[in-house]
């Protein structure tokens, strides 16, 4: 039972982090003023450092979701393969 509580808390924290990450992503798309190593504007888009950070976060999210599926087990999966959330 405690394992499920921990998993729910981690999922909620992950959702908060995902919202923050999406807000930062949107800011990156609209800003585009981050300087390159040469001091020139990089133009619209995501800086390479931010892109790498997003890749790392996405990989962590995938690992947590896979772990959640293992903990939940097939009996907790809905028709679409996702666990029911109350």
PDB file of N, CA, C and O in Angstrom:
ATOM      1  N   UNK A   1       0.827  -1.198   0.000  1.00  0.00           N
ATOM      2  CA  UNK A   1       0.000   0.000   0.000  1.00  0.00           C
ATOM      3  C   UNK A   1       0.871   1.261   0.000  1.00  0.00           C
ATOM      4  O   UNK A   1       0.582   2.211  -0.728  1.00  0.00           O
ATOM      5  N   UNK A   2       1.925   1.275   0.806  1.00  0.00           N
ATOM      6  CA  UNK A   2       2.809   2.438   0.853  1.00  0.00           C
ATOM      7  C   UNK A   2       3.475   2.656  -0.499  1.00  0.00           C
ATOM      8  O   UNK A   2       3.720   3.794  -0.899  1.00  0.00           O
ATOM      9  N   UNK A   3       3.768   1.558  -1.207  1.00  0.00           N
ATOM     10  CA  UNK A   3       4.370   1.673  -2.535  1.00  0.00           C
ATOM     11  C   UNK A   3       3.470   2.427  -3.495  1.00  0.00           C
ATOM     12  O   UNK A   3       3.946   3.231  -4.296  1.00  0.00           O
ATOM     13  N   UNK A   4       2.171   2.172  -3.419  1.00  0.00           N
ATOM     14  CA  UNK A   4       1.225   2.875  -4.291  1.00  0.00           C
ATOM     15  C   UNK A   4       1.142   4.352  -3.914  1.00  0.00           C
ATOM     16  O   UNK A   4       1.049   5.209  -4.793  1.00  0.00           O
ATOM     17  N   UNK A   5       1.174   4.658  -2.616  1.00  0.00           N
ATOM     18  CA  UNK A   5       1.141   6.049  -2.168  1.00  0.00           C
ATOM     19  C   UNK A   5       2.378   6.784  -2.673  1.00  0.00           C
ATOM     20  O   UNK A   5       2.282   7.908  -3.168  1.00  0.00           O
ATOM     21  N   UNK A   6       3.538   6.146  -2.546  1.00  0.00           N
ATOM     22  CA  UNK A   6       4.776   6.753  -3.043  1.00  0.00           C
ATOM     23  C   UNK A   6       4.706   6.983  -4.544  1.00  0.00           C
ATOM     24  O   UNK A   6       5.134   8.026  -5.040  1.00  0.00           O
ATOM     25  N   UNK A   7       4.166   6.009  -5.265  1.00  0.00           N
ATOM     26  CA  UNK A   7       4.049   6.123  -6.715  1.00  0.00           C
ATOM     27  C   UNK A   7       3.120   7.267  -7.101  1.00  0.00           C
ATOM     28  O   UNK A   7       3.413   8.015  -8.034  1.00  0.00           O
ATOM     29  N   UNK A   8       2.017   7.409  -6.402  1.00  0.00           N
ATOM     30  CA  UNK A   8       1.079   8.503  -6.681  1.00  0.00           C
ATOM     31  C   UNK A   8       1.743   9.850  -6.416  1.00  0.00           C
ATOM     32  O   UNK A   8       1.599  10.779  -7.210  1.00  0.00           O
ATOM     33  N   UNK A   9       2.467   9.961  -5.310  1.00  0.00           N
ATOM     34  CA  UNK A   9       3.153  11.219  -4.996  1.00  0.00           C
ATOM     35  C   UNK A   9       4.199  11.551  -6.046  1.00  0.00           C
ATOM     36  O   UNK A   9       4.324  12.704  -6.458  1.00  0.00           O
ATOM     37  N   UNK A  10       4.956  10.540  -6.486  1.00  0.00           N
ATOM     38  CA  UNK A  10       5.961  10.790  -7.526  1.00  0.00           C
ATOM     39  C   UNK A  10       5.299  11.198  -8.837  1.00  0.00           C
ATOM     40  O   UNK A  10       5.816  12.056  -9.552  1.00  0.00           O
ATOM     41  N   UNK A  11       4.164  10.592  -9.154  1.00  0.00           N
ATOM     42  CA  UNK A  11       3.449  10.941 -10.382  1.00  0.00           C
ATOM     43  C   UNK A  11       2.955  12.376 -10.316  1.00  0.00           C
ATOM     44  O   UNK A  11       3.063  13.109 -11.299  1.00  0.00           O
ATOM     45  N   UNK A  12       2.417  12.790  -9.178  1.00  0.00           N
ATOM     46  CA  UNK A  12       1.955  14.171  -9.031  1.00  0.00           C
ATOM     47  C   UNK A  12       3.120  15.146  -9.154  1.00  0.00           C
ATOM     48  O   UNK A  12       2.989  16.188  -9.795  1.00  0.00           O
ATOM     49  N   UNK A  13       4.254  14.818  -8.547  1.00  0.00           N
ATOM     50  CA  UNK A  13       5.442  15.668  -8.673  1.00  0.00           C
ATOM     51  C   UNK A  13       5.896  15.731 -10.120  1.00  0.00           C
ATOM     52  O   UNK A  13       6.302  16.786 -10.609  1.00  0.00           O
ATOM     53  N   UNK A  14       5.827  14.595 -10.802  1.00  0.00           N
ATOM     54  CA  UNK A  14       6.213  14.544 -12.207  1.00  0.00           C
ATOM     55  C   UNK A  14       5.302  15.433 -13.043  1.00  0.00           C
ATOM     56  O   UNK A  14       5.770  16.123 -13.949  1.00  0.00           O
ATOM     57  N   UNK A  15       4.000  15.423 -12.745  1.00  0.00           N
ATOM     58  CA  UNK A  15       3.063  16.270 -13.478  1.00  0.00           C
ATOM     59  C   UNK A  15       3.395  17.745 -13.271  1.00  0.00           C
ATOM     60  O   UNK A  15       3.341  18.527 -14.221  1.00  0.00           O
ATOM     61  N   UNK A  16       3.739  18.136 -12.042  1.00  0.00           N
ATOM     62  CA  UNK A  16       4.127  19.522 -11.770  1.00  0.00           C
ATOM     63  C   UNK A  16       5.380  19.893 -12.556  1.00  0.00           C
ATOM     64  O   UNK A  16       5.467  20.977 -13.133  1.00  0.00           O
ATOM     65  N   UNK A  17       6.351  18.974 -12.571  1.00  0.00           N
ATOM     66  CA  UNK A  17       7.586  19.224 -13.318  1.00  0.00           C
ATOM     67  C   UNK A  17       7.309  19.317 -14.814  1.00  0.00           C
ATOM     68  O   UNK A  17       7.933  20.111 -15.518  1.00  0.00           O
ATOM     69  N   UNK A  18       6.367  18.502 -15.299  1.00  0.00           N
ATOM     70  CA  UNK A  18       6.035  18.519 -16.722  1.00  0.00           C
ATOM     71  C   UNK A  18       5.410  19.853 -17.112  1.00  0.00           C
ATOM     72  O   UNK A  18       5.721  20.393 -18.173  1.00  0.00           O
ATOM     73  N   UNK A  19       4.534  20.388 -16.267  1.00  0.00           N
ATOM     74  CA  UNK A  19       3.932  21.695 -16.534  1.00  0.00           C
ATOM     75  C   UNK A  19       5.018  22.761 -16.591  1.00  0.00           C
ATOM     76  O   UNK A  19       5.027  23.596 -17.496  1.00  0.00           O
ATOM     77  N   UNK A  20       5.928  22.733 -15.634  1.00  0.00           N
ATOM     78  CA  UNK A  20       7.019  23.708 -15.616  1.00  0.00           C
ATOM     79  C   UNK A  20       7.891  23.554 -16.863  1.00  0.00           C
ATOM     80  O   UNK A  20       8.292  24.546 -17.471  1.00  0.00           O
ATOM     81  N   UNK A  21       8.178  22.323 -17.233  1.00  0.00           N
ATOM     82  CA  UNK A  21       9.002  22.077 -18.414  1.00  0.00           C
ATOM     83  C   UNK A  21       8.320  22.599 -19.677  1.00  0.00           C
ATOM     84  O   UNK A  21       8.977  23.181 -20.540  1.00  0.00           O
ATOM     85  N   UNK A  22       7.018  22.395 -19.790  1.00  0.00           N
ATOM     86  CA  UNK A  22       6.286  22.895 -20.958  1.00  0.00           C
ATOM     87  C   UNK A  22       6.267  24.419 -20.990  1.00  0.00           C
ATOM     88  O   UNK A  22       6.345  25.021 -22.061  1.00  0.00           O
ATOM     89  N   UNK A  23       6.165  25.040 -19.825  1.00  0.00           N
ATOM     90  CA  UNK A  23       6.206  26.501 -19.776  1.00  0.00           C
ATOM     91  C   UNK A  23       7.573  27.011 -20.223  1.00  0.00           C
ATOM     92  O   UNK A  23       7.661  27.994 -20.958  1.00  0.00           O
ATOM     93  N   UNK A  24       8.633  26.347 -19.782  1.00  0.00           N
ATOM     94  CA  UNK A  24       9.978  26.736 -20.200  1.00  0.00           C
ATOM     95  C   UNK A  24      10.162  26.504 -21.698  1.00  0.00           C
ATOM     96  O   UNK A  24      10.790  27.310 -22.385  1.00  0.00           O
ATOM     97  N   UNK A  25       9.613  25.401 -22.198  1.00  0.00           N
ATOM     98  CA  UNK A  25       9.695  25.092 -23.621  1.00  0.00           C
ATOM     99  C   UNK A  25       9.008  26.180 -24.439  1.00  0.00           C
ATOM    100  O   UNK A  25       9.547  26.636 -25.447  1.00  0.00           O
ATOM    101  N   UNK A  26       7.823  26.594 -24.009  1.00  0.00           N
ATOM    102  CA  UNK A  26       7.102  27.656 -24.711  1.00  0.00           C
ATOM    103  C   UNK A  26       7.893  28.960 -24.678  1.00  0.00           C
ATOM    104  O   UNK A  26       7.929  29.695 -25.666  1.00  0.00           O
ATOM    105  N   UNK A  27       8.519  29.242 -23.551  1.00  0.00           N
ATOM    106  CA  UNK A  27       9.329  30.460 -23.447  1.00  0.00           C
ATOM    107  C   UNK A  27      10.517  30.394 -24.405  1.00  0.00           C
ATOM    108  O   UNK A  27      10.878  31.398 -25.019  1.00  0.00           O
ATOM    109  N   UNK A  28      11.122  29.219 -24.532  1.00  0.00           N
ATOM    110  CA  UNK A  28      12.239  29.055 -25.464  1.00  0.00           C
ATOM    111  C   UNK A  28      11.798  29.301 -26.901  1.00  0.00           C
ATOM    112  O   UNK A  28      12.529  29.909 -27.682  1.00  0.00           O
ATOM    113  N   UNK A  29      10.621  28.837 -27.245  1.00  0.00           N
ATOM    114  CA  UNK A  29      10.144  29.003 -28.617  1.00  0.00           C
ATOM    115  C   UNK A  29       9.843  30.456 -28.947  1.00  0.00           C
ATOM    116  O   UNK A  29      10.019  30.881 -30.088  1.00  0.00           O
ATOM    117  N   UNK A  30       9.397  31.211 -27.973  1.00  0.00           N
ATOM    118  CA  UNK A  30       9.018  32.596 -28.240  1.00  0.00           C
ATOM    119  C   UNK A  30      10.159  33.573 -28.015  1.00  0.00           C
ATOM    120  O   UNK A  30      10.117  34.694 -28.522  1.00  0.00           O
ATOM    121  N   UNK A  31      11.174  33.172 -27.265  1.00  0.00           N
ATOM    122  CA  UNK A  31      12.267  34.084 -26.937  1.00  0.00           C
ATOM    123  C   UNK A  31      13.292  34.136 -28.064  1.00  0.00           C
ATOM    124  O   UNK A  31      13.381  35.125 -28.791  1.00  0.00           O
ATOM    125  N   UNK A  32      14.052  33.076 -28.199  1.00  0.00           N
ATOM    126  CA  UNK A  32      15.036  32.985 -29.262  1.00  0.00           C
ATOM    127  C   UNK A  32      16.187  33.961 -29.147  1.00  0.00           C
ATOM    128  O   UNK A  32      16.895  34.175 -30.132  1.00  0.00           O
ATOM    129  N   UNK A  33      16.405  34.560 -27.994  1.00  0.00           N
ATOM    130  CA  UNK A  33      17.454  35.569 -27.871  1.00  0.00           C
ATOM    131  C   UNK A  33      18.687  35.060 -27.129  1.00  0.00           C
ATOM    132  O   UNK A  33      19.563  35.849 -26.776  1.00  0.00           O
ATOM    133  N   UNK A  34      18.765  33.763 -26.891  1.00  0.00           N
ATOM    134  CA  UNK A  34      19.928  33.232 -26.184  1.00  0.00           C
ATOM    135  C   UNK A  34      21.156  33.356 -27.083  1.00  0.00           C
ATOM    136  O   UNK A  34      21.101  32.967 -28.249  1.00  0.00           O
ATOM    137  N   UNK A  35      22.250  33.885 -26.568  1.00  0.00           N
ATOM    138  CA  UNK A  35      23.439  34.054 -27.406  1.00  0.00           C
ATOM    139  C   UNK A  35      24.148  32.730 -27.672  1.00  0.00           C
ATOM    140  O   UNK A  35      24.108  31.812 -26.852  1.00  0.00           O
ATOM    141  N   UNK A  36      24.787  32.650 -28.810  1.00  0.00           N
ATOM    142  CA  UNK A  36      25.624  31.500 -29.145  1.00  0.00           C
ATOM    143  C   UNK A  36      27.006  31.743 -28.543  1.00  0.00           C
ATOM    144  O   UNK A  36      27.245  32.814 -27.984  1.00  0.00           O
ATOM    145  N   UNK A  37      27.923  30.776 -28.641  1.00  0.00           N
ATOM    146  CA  UNK A  37      29.280  31.019 -28.126  1.00  0.00           C
ATOM    147  C   UNK A  37      29.955  32.224 -28.783  1.00  0.00           C
ATOM    148  O   UNK A  37      30.869  32.809 -28.201  1.00  0.00           O
ATOM    149  N   UNK A  38      29.518  32.603 -29.985  1.00  0.00           N
ATOM    150  CA  UNK A  38      30.104  33.748 -30.679  1.00  0.00           C
ATOM    151  C   UNK A  38      29.425  35.057 -30.300  1.00  0.00           C
ATOM    152  O   UNK A  38      29.812  36.122 -30.779  1.00  0.00           O
ATOM    153  N   UNK A  39      28.408  34.977 -29.437  1.00  0.00           N
ATOM    154  CA  UNK A  39      27.715  36.182 -29.015  1.00  0.00           C
ATOM    155  C   UNK A  39      26.589  36.609 -29.932  1.00  0.00           C
ATOM    156  O   UNK A  39      25.947  37.630 -29.686  1.00  0.00           O
ATOM    157  N   UNK A  40      26.334  35.844 -30.988  1.00  0.00           N
ATOM    158  CA  UNK A  40      25.250  36.178 -31.909  1.00  0.00           C
ATOM    159  C   UNK A  40      23.957  35.554 -31.418  1.00  0.00           C
ATOM    160  O   UNK A  40      23.990  34.505 -30.773  1.00  0.00           O
ATOM    161  N   UNK A  41      22.822  36.167 -31.704  1.00  0.00           N
ATOM    162  CA  UNK A  41      21.556  35.556 -31.303  1.00  0.00           C
ATOM    163  C   UNK A  41      21.377  34.206 -31.992  1.00  0.00           C
ATOM    164  O   UNK A  41      21.768  34.029 -33.146  1.00  0.00           O
ATOM    165  N   UNK A  42      20.791  33.275 -31.283  1.00  0.00           N
ATOM    166  CA  UNK A  42      20.608  31.935 -31.836  1.00  0.00           C
ATOM    167  C   UNK A  42      19.364  31.845 -32.704  1.00  0.00           C
ATOM    168  O   UNK A  42      19.164  30.839 -33.386  1.00  0.00           O
ATOM    169  N   UNK A  43      18.530  32.863 -32.694  1.00  0.00           N
ATOM    170  CA  UNK A  43      17.290  32.808 -33.469  1.00  0.00           C
ATOM    171  C   UNK A  43      16.235  32.018 -32.731  1.00  0.00           C
ATOM    172  O   UNK A  43      16.473  31.532 -31.625  1.00  0.00           O
ATOM    173  N   UNK A  44      15.069  31.888 -33.340  1.00  0.00           N
ATOM    174  CA  UNK A  44      13.984  31.170 -32.668  1.00  0.00           C
ATOM    175  C   UNK A  44      14.339  29.696 -32.469  1.00  0.00           C
ATOM    176  O   UNK A  44      15.018  29.088 -33.296  1.00  0.00           O
ATOM    177  N   UNK A  45      13.881  29.158 -31.396  1.00  0.00           N
ATOM    178  CA  UNK A  45      14.114  27.743 -31.138  1.00  0.00           C
ATOM    179  C   UNK A  45      14.680  27.499 -29.762  1.00  0.00           C
ATOM    180  O   UNK A  45      14.733  28.391 -28.916  1.00  0.00           O
ATOM    181  N   UNK A  46      15.098  26.274 -29.561  1.00  0.00           N
ATOM    182  CA  UNK A  46      15.578  25.825 -28.261  1.00  0.00           C
ATOM    183  C   UNK A  46      17.099  25.758 -28.293  1.00  0.00           C
ATOM    184  O   UNK A  46      17.690  25.295 -29.269  1.00  0.00           O
ATOM    185  N   UNK A  47      17.715  26.213 -27.239  1.00  0.00           N
ATOM    186  CA  UNK A  47      19.173  26.134 -27.158  1.00  0.00           C
ATOM    187  C   UNK A  47      19.583  24.664 -27.041  1.00  0.00           C
ATOM    188  O   UNK A  47      18.810  23.852 -26.532  1.00  0.00           O
ATOM    189  N   UNK A  48      20.781  24.311 -27.501  1.00  0.00           N
ATOM    190  CA  UNK A  48      21.240  22.919 -27.394  1.00  0.00           C
ATOM    191  C   UNK A  48      21.242  22.404 -25.952  1.00  0.00           C
ATOM    192  O   UNK A  48      20.921  21.241 -25.709  1.00  0.00           O
ATOM    193  N   UNK A  49      21.599  23.258 -25.005  1.00  0.00           N
ATOM    194  CA  UNK A  49      21.606  22.830 -23.601  1.00  0.00           C
ATOM    195  C   UNK A  49      20.190  22.525 -23.125  1.00  0.00           C
ATOM    196  O   UNK A  49      19.964  21.536 -22.429  1.00  0.00           O
ATOM    197  N   UNK A  50      19.243  23.371 -23.500  1.00  0.00           N
ATOM    198  CA  UNK A  50      17.840  23.153 -23.112  1.00  0.00           C
ATOM    199  C   UNK A  50      17.289  21.898 -23.789  1.00  0.00           C
ATOM    200  O   UNK A  50      16.547  21.132 -23.174  1.00  0.00           O
ATOM    201  N   UNK A  51      17.651  21.691 -25.045  1.00  0.00           N
ATOM    202  CA  UNK A  51      17.197  20.504 -25.766  1.00  0.00           C
ATOM    203  C   UNK A  51      17.704  19.239 -25.073  1.00  0.00           C
ATOM    204  O   UNK A  51      16.954  18.274 -24.919  1.00  0.00           O
ATOM    205  N   UNK A  52      18.959  19.237 -24.658  1.00  0.00           N
ATOM    206  CA  UNK A  52      19.523  18.079 -23.958  1.00  0.00           C
ATOM    207  C   UNK A  52      18.812  17.856 -22.626  1.00  0.00           C
ATOM    208  O   UNK A  52      18.536  16.716 -22.250  1.00  0.00           O
ATOM    209  N   UNK A  53      18.516  18.945 -21.911  1.00  0.00           N
ATOM    210  CA  UNK A  53      17.801  18.825 -20.636  1.00  0.00           C
ATOM    211  C   UNK A  53      16.428  18.201 -20.861  1.00  0.00           C
ATOM    212  O   UNK A  53      16.000  17.347 -20.084  1.00  0.00           O
ATOM    213  N   UNK A  54      15.736  18.621 -21.917  1.00  0.00           N
ATOM    214  CA  UNK A  54      14.425  18.057 -22.227  1.00  0.00           C
ATOM    215  C   UNK A  54      14.528  16.574 -22.570  1.00  0.00           C
ATOM    216  O   UNK A  54      13.662  15.790 -22.181  1.00  0.00           O
ATOM    217  N   UNK A  55      15.575  16.181 -23.293  1.00  0.00           N
ATOM    218  CA  UNK A  55      15.775  14.772 -23.620  1.00  0.00           C
ATOM    219  C   UNK A  55      15.982  13.941 -22.357  1.00  0.00           C
ATOM    220  O   UNK A  55      15.432  12.847 -22.234  1.00  0.00           O
ATOM    221  N   UNK A  56      16.769  14.456 -21.425  1.00  0.00           N
ATOM    222  CA  UNK A  56      17.018  13.747 -20.166  1.00  0.00           C
ATOM    223  C   UNK A  56      15.723  13.625 -19.370  1.00  0.00           C
ATOM    224  O   UNK A  56      15.429  12.560 -18.826  1.00  0.00           O
ATOM    225  N   UNK A  57      14.942  14.713 -19.294  1.00  0.00           N
ATOM    226  CA  UNK A  57      13.669  14.676 -18.575  1.00  0.00           C
ATOM    227  C   UNK A  57      12.705  13.695 -19.223  1.00  0.00           C
ATOM    228  O   UNK A  57      12.002  12.967 -18.522  1.00  0.00           O
ATOM    229  N   UNK A  58      12.663  13.663 -20.546  1.00  0.00           N
ATOM    230  CA  UNK A  58      11.769  12.742 -21.249  1.00  0.00           C
ATOM    231  C   UNK A  58      12.159  11.295 -20.959  1.00  0.00           C
ATOM    232  O   UNK A  58      11.288  10.454 -20.735  1.00  0.00           O
ATOM    233  N   UNK A  59      13.442  11.002 -20.960  1.00  0.00           N
ATOM    234  CA  UNK A  59      13.896   9.647 -20.665  1.00  0.00           C
ATOM    235  C   UNK A  59      13.530   9.259 -19.238  1.00  0.00           C
ATOM    236  O   UNK A  59      13.114   8.127 -18.993  1.00  0.00           O
ATOM    237  N   UNK A  60      13.679  10.185 -18.293  1.00  0.00           N
ATOM    238  CA  UNK A  60      13.307   9.913 -16.901  1.00  0.00           C
ATOM    239  C   UNK A  60      11.808   9.656 -16.792  1.00  0.00           C
ATOM    240  O   UNK A  60      11.377   8.760 -16.065  1.00  0.00           O
ATOM    241  N   UNK A  61      11.012  10.447 -17.519  1.00  0.00           N
ATOM    242  CA  UNK A  61       9.564  10.259 -17.513  1.00  0.00           C
ATOM    243  C   UNK A  61       9.193   8.877 -18.040  1.00  0.00           C
ATOM    244  O   UNK A  61       8.332   8.202 -17.475  1.00  0.00           O
ATOM    245  N   UNK A  62       9.843   8.460 -19.118  1.00  0.00           N
ATOM    246  CA  UNK A  62       9.574   7.141 -19.692  1.00  0.00           C
ATOM    247  C   UNK A  62       9.902   6.049 -18.682  1.00  0.00           C
ATOM    248  O   UNK A  62       9.132   5.103 -18.518  1.00  0.00           O
ATOM    249  N   UNK A  63      11.038   6.176 -18.005  1.00  0.00           N
ATOM    250  CA  UNK A  63      11.435   5.176 -17.015  1.00  0.00           C
ATOM    251  C   UNK A  63      10.440   5.120 -15.861  1.00  0.00           C
ATOM    252  O   UNK A  63      10.111   4.032 -15.387  1.00  0.00           O
ATOM    253  N   UNK A  64       9.957   6.272 -15.400  1.00  0.00           N
ATOM    254  CA  UNK A  64       8.975   6.290 -14.312  1.00  0.00           C
ATOM    255  C   UNK A  64       7.655   5.666 -14.751  1.00  0.00           C
ATOM    256  O   UNK A  64       7.023   4.941 -13.982  1.00  0.00           O
ATOM    257  N   UNK A  65       7.237   5.943 -15.979  1.00  0.00           N
ATOM    258  CA  UNK A  65       6.001   5.345 -16.480  1.00  0.00           C
ATOM    259  C   UNK A  65       6.131   3.833 -16.602  1.00  0.00           C
ATOM    260  O   UNK A  65       5.197   3.104 -16.268  1.00  0.00           O
ATOM    261  N   UNK A  66       7.269   3.357 -17.074  1.00  0.00           N
ATOM    262  CA  UNK A  66       7.492   1.912 -17.155  1.00  0.00           C
ATOM    263  C   UNK A  66       7.476   1.289 -15.766  1.00  0.00           C
ATOM    264  O   UNK A  66       6.916   0.209 -15.574  1.00  0.00           O
ATOM    265  N   UNK A  67       8.086   1.963 -14.802  1.00  0.00           N
ATOM    266  CA  UNK A  67       8.090   1.473 -13.425  1.00  0.00           C
ATOM    267  C   UNK A  67       6.669   1.440 -12.868  1.00  0.00           C
ATOM    268  O   UNK A  67       6.293   0.498 -12.171  1.00  0.00           O
ATOM    269  N   UNK A  68       5.889   2.463 -13.176  1.00  0.00           N
ATOM    270  CA  UNK A  68       4.505   2.516 -12.700  1.00  0.00           C
ATOM    271  C   UNK A  68       3.689   1.367 -13.276  1.00  0.00           C
ATOM    272  O   UNK A  68       2.850   0.792 -12.582  1.00  0.00           O
ATOM    273  N   UNK A  69       3.926   1.032 -14.526  1.00  0.00           N
ATOM    274  CA  UNK A  69       3.199  -0.088 -15.140  1.00  0.00           C
ATOM    275  C   UNK A  69       3.552  -1.401 -14.462  1.00  0.00           C
ATOM    276  O   UNK A  69       2.685  -2.253 -14.269  1.00  0.00           O
ATOM    277  N   UNK A  70       4.815  -1.573 -14.100  1.00  0.00           N
ATOM    278  CA  UNK A  70       5.245  -2.795 -13.428  1.00  0.00           C
ATOM    279  C   UNK A  70       4.619  -2.874 -12.045  1.00  0.00           C
ATOM    280  O   UNK A  70       4.132  -3.932 -11.647  1.00  0.00           O
ATOM    281  N   UNK A  71       4.624  -1.767 -11.306  1.00  0.00           N
ATOM    282  CA  UNK A  71       4.058  -1.742  -9.959  1.00  0.00           C
ATOM    283  C   UNK A  71       2.554  -1.961 -10.006  1.00  0.00           C
ATOM    284  O   UNK A  71       2.009  -2.711  -9.196  1.00  0.00           O
ATOM    285  N   UNK A  72       1.870  -1.304 -10.963  1.00  0.00           N
ATOM    286  CA  UNK A  72       0.416  -1.404 -11.056  1.00  0.00           C
ATOM    287  C   UNK A  72      -0.005  -2.802 -11.477  1.00  0.00           C
ATOM    288  O   UNK A  72      -1.002  -3.320 -10.975  1.00  0.00           O
ATOM    289  N   UNK A  73       0.727  -3.416 -12.379  1.00  0.00           N
ATOM    290  CA  UNK A  73       0.389  -4.752 -12.848  1.00  0.00           C
ATOM    291  C   UNK A  73      -0.760  -4.722 -13.836  1.00  0.00           C
ATOM    292  O   UNK A  73      -1.457  -3.713 -13.947  1.00  0.00           O
ATOM    293  N   UNK A  74      -0.966  -5.815 -14.554  1.00  0.00           N
ATOM    294  CA  UNK A  74      -1.988  -5.853 -15.601  1.00  0.00           C
ATOM    295  C   UNK A  74      -3.416  -5.733 -15.073  1.00  0.00           C
ATOM    296  O   UNK A  74      -4.297  -5.262 -15.792  1.00  0.00           O
ATOM    297  N   UNK A  75      -3.659  -6.149 -13.838  1.00  0.00           N
ATOM    298  CA  UNK A  75      -5.025  -6.071 -13.303  1.00  0.00           C
ATOM    299  C   UNK A  75      -5.486  -4.638 -13.090  1.00  0.00           C
ATOM    300  O   UNK A  75      -6.689  -4.384 -13.026  1.00  0.00           O
ATOM    301  N   UNK A  76      -4.542  -3.683 -12.977  1.00  0.00           N
ATOM    302  CA  UNK A  76      -4.894  -2.282 -12.782  1.00  0.00           C
ATOM    303  C   UNK A  76      -4.982  -1.504 -14.086  1.00  0.00           C
ATOM    304  O   UNK A  76      -5.356  -0.332 -14.085  1.00  0.00           O
ATOM    305  N   UNK A  77      -4.643  -2.140 -15.189  1.00  0.00           N
ATOM    306  CA  UNK A  77      -4.633  -1.435 -16.475  1.00  0.00           C
ATOM    307  C   UNK A  77      -6.044  -1.330 -17.027  1.00  0.00           C
ATOM    308  O   UNK A  77      -6.833  -2.270 -16.930  1.00  0.00           O
ATOM    309  N   UNK A  78      -6.356  -0.175 -17.609  1.00  0.00           N
ATOM    310  CA  UNK A  78      -7.646   0.020 -18.266  1.00  0.00           C
ATOM    311  C   UNK A  78      -7.616  -0.569 -19.661  1.00  0.00           C
ATOM    312  O   UNK A  78      -6.654  -1.241 -20.030  1.00  0.00           O
ATOM    313  N   UNK A  79      -8.655  -0.326 -20.437  1.00  0.00           N
ATOM    314  CA  UNK A  79      -8.742  -0.867 -21.786  1.00  0.00           C
ATOM    315  C   UNK A  79      -7.650  -0.319 -22.684  1.00  0.00           C
ATOM    316  O   UNK A  79      -7.186  -1.017 -23.586  1.00  0.00           O
ATOM    317  N   UNK A  80      -7.233   0.906 -22.458  1.00  0.00           N
ATOM    318  CA  UNK A  80      -6.214   1.518 -23.305  1.00  0.00           C
ATOM    319  C   UNK A  80      -4.810   1.284 -22.765  1.00  0.00           C
ATOM    320  O   UNK A  80      -3.856   1.888 -23.255  1.00  0.00           O
ATOM    321  N   UNK A  81      -4.667   0.429 -21.774  1.00  0.00           N
ATOM    322  CA  UNK A  81      -3.350   0.106 -21.251  1.00  0.00           C
ATOM    323  C   UNK A  81      -2.869   1.024 -20.149  1.00  0.00           C
ATOM    324  O   UNK A  81      -1.772   0.832 -19.626  1.00  0.00           O
ATOM    325  N   UNK A  82      -3.658   2.013 -19.787  1.00  0.00           N
ATOM    326  CA  UNK A  82      -3.265   2.935 -18.729  1.00  0.00           C
ATOM    327  C   UNK A  82      -4.027   2.583 -17.462  1.00  0.00           C
ATOM    328  O   UNK A  82      -5.161   2.108 -17.523  1.00  0.00           O
ATOM    329  N   UNK A  83      -3.403   2.817 -16.321  1.00  0.00           N
ATOM    330  CA  UNK A  83      -4.065   2.563 -15.050  1.00  0.00           C
ATOM    331  C   UNK A  83      -5.193   3.553 -14.808  1.00  0.00           C
ATOM    332  O   UNK A  83      -5.133   4.697 -15.258  1.00  0.00           O
ATOM    333  N   UNK A  84      -6.202   3.117 -14.107  1.00  0.00           N
ATOM    334  CA  UNK A  84      -7.310   4.015 -13.768  1.00  0.00           C
ATOM    335  C   UNK A  84      -6.855   4.984 -12.701  1.00  0.00           C
ATOM    336  O   UNK A  84      -6.187   4.592 -11.745  1.00  0.00           O
ATOM    337  N   UNK A  85      -7.211   6.245 -12.856  1.00  0.00           N
ATOM    338  CA  UNK A  85      -6.801   7.263 -11.887  1.00  0.00           C
ATOM    339  C   UNK A  85      -8.042   7.873 -11.264  1.00  0.00           C
ATOM    340  O   UNK A  85      -8.953   8.322 -11.959  1.00  0.00           O
ATOM    341  N   UNK A  86      -8.058   7.878  -9.959  1.00  0.00           N
ATOM    342  CA  UNK A  86      -9.220   8.434  -9.266  1.00  0.00           C
ATOM    343  C   UNK A  86      -8.962   9.838  -8.833  1.00  0.00           C
ATOM    344  O   UNK A  86      -9.831  10.469  -8.232  1.00  0.00           O
TER     345      UNK A  86
END
